[in-house]
Every structure is written in structure tokens, then in C-alpha cells.
Amino acid sequence: MCCWPVWQVFPVNWFADQAVDCLWVQFSNYGYSRWGTPYQLSRVLKSLRSEWPSLRIAVCMHETHCLPSQLGWKGPVLSALQRNASRAVARQADLIFTTVPIYRKRVVDEYGAASV
């Protein structure tokens, strides 16, 4: 098992040197992005998936996107960006866990994930 600080560059090359067969991602929108839109995470996961097709990715979604009403005046735009970014992360996962039932429903209904 290996962990690294989020402020450091993702150790993509580390995977080549290890016998990594599974990656566990603890997902929280705001943990990866100030605005809750973690596009960089989804890009890294997509890159890992293409470079190591045998790598299995499990994501524990501690939160999903915010609803527009939760974000004030920027809600309609920011909520859509968060939803798209969260969906992109969810679609890279082989297995998704959620922390509460409402998130499970949202992941299935809005992100198109079947393995929750």
C-alpha cells in the first residue's frame, strides 16, 4: 500500500516499478479541486487505465456533485461542471463504493455506473 500527498505530482511512473494491480481512490470533489471539479483526477485515471489495462480501480465516493441550490449564484454552472467531473471519475472505476445511499442512487442514475 502506498499513499502520497495530493500536492505532489501523481507518481504515474511508480506503477511501472511496482506490481500494482489495484488502485483505491478516496474521492471527495473538494479534496481534489478548489471548486469541486476534479478534472485532473479523471485525466490521470484515464491515463493509468490506458497505460496499464490490467489495473483495477476502486473508488469510494465520499461525496458527489452539489446541487445548483447549494452553490448560490454560481450554482447552475458550477453544479454542471462538478457533475461532469464526478461522472468522469466514476466511469474510470471498476468498482464504486458510496458512503450514503443517496450517493449510490446519484452515481447510478446520473453517472451511469452499474457496479456500485
C-alpha positions in Angstrom: 0.0 0.0 0.0 1.3 3.5 -0.8 -0.1 7.0 -0.2 1.3 10.3 -1.4 0.4 13.9 -0.6 -2.1 15.5 -3.1 0.2 18.5 -3.6 2.9 16.3 -5.2 2.8 15.1 -8.8 0.9 11.9 -9.2 3.5 9.1 -9.3 2.5 7.6 -12.6 5.9 6.1 -13.2 5.8 4.4 -9.8 3.2 2.0 -11.2 5.7 0.7 -13.7 8.2 -0.2 -11.0 5.8 -2.0 -8.7 3.4 -4.9 -9.0 0.3 -2.8 -8.7 -2.9 -4.5 -9.6 -5.4 -2.3 -7.8 -5.8 1.4 -7.1 -8.1 2.6 -4.3 -9.3 6.2 -4.7 -10.9 8.1 -1.8 -13.0 10.6 -3.8 -14.2 13.9 -2.5 -14.7 16.7 -5.1 -13.3 19.4 -3.0 -10.4 17.2 -1.8 -9.0 17.3 -5.4 -10.1 20.7 -6.6 -10.9 24.1 -5.0 -14.1 24.4 -7.0 -15.1 20.7 -6.6 -14.3 20.0 -10.3 -11.5 17.3 -10.2 -10.9 17.0 -14.0 -7.2 16.4 -13.4 -8.0 13.3 -11.3 -10.2 11.8 -14.1 -7.5 12.5 -16.7 -4.9 10.7 -14.5 -7.2 7.7 -14.0 -7.9 7.6 -17.7 -4.1 7.7 -18.4 -3.4 4.9 -15.9 -6.2 2.8 -17.4 -4.7 3.2 -20.9 -1.1 2.6 -19.8 -2.0 -0.4 -17.5 -5.1 -2.1 -18.8 -4.9 -4.8 -16.2 -5.0 -2.2 -13.3 -8.3 -2.3 -11.4 -9.6 1.0 -10.0 -11.9 1.1 -7.0 -13.4 4.5 -6.0 -15.0 5.3 -2.7 -17.2 8.3 -3.3 -17.5 10.3 -0.1 -19.5 12.9 -1.8 -21.0 13.6 -5.2 -21.6 16.9 -7.0 -23.5 19.7 -5.3 -27.0 20.7 -6.5 -27.3 24.2 -8.0 -29.3 25.4 -5.0 -26.4 24.5 -2.7 -23.9 26.8 -4.5 -25.6 30.2 -4.6 -25.4 32.4 -7.6 -22.7 30.2 -9.3 -24.8 27.1 -8.8 -26.1 26.4 -12.2 -22.7 26.5 -13.9 -20.6 25.0 -11.1 -23.0 22.2 -10.4 -22.9 21.1 -14.0 -19.1 21.2 -14.0 -18.9 19.2 -10.8 -21.4 16.6 -12.1 -19.3 16.1 -15.3 -16.1 15.8 -13.4 -17.5 13.3 -10.9 -19.1 11.3 -13.8 -15.7 11.2 -15.5 -14.1 9.8 -12.3 -16.9 7.3 -11.8 -16.6 6.0 -15.4 -13.0 5.1 -14.9 -13.8 2.9 -11.9 -14.2 -0.9 -12.0 -16.0 -0.8 -8.6 -17.6 2.1 -6.8 -18.5 2.4 -3.1 -20.6 5.2 -1.7 -20.8 6.4 1.9 -24.5 7.1 2.0 -27.5 5.6 0.0 -28.4 8.9 -1.7 -25.0 9.0 -3.3 -25.4 5.4 -4.6 -28.6 6.5 -6.3 -27.0 9.5 -7.8 -24.0 7.6 -9.0 -26.2 5.0 -10.8 -28.8 7.5 -12.1 -26.6 10.4 -13.1 -23.2 9.0 -13.6 -24.2 5.8 -15.4 -22.3 3.5 -13.1 -23.6 0.0 -12.8 -21.1 -1.5 -10.3 -22.0 0.4 -7.1 
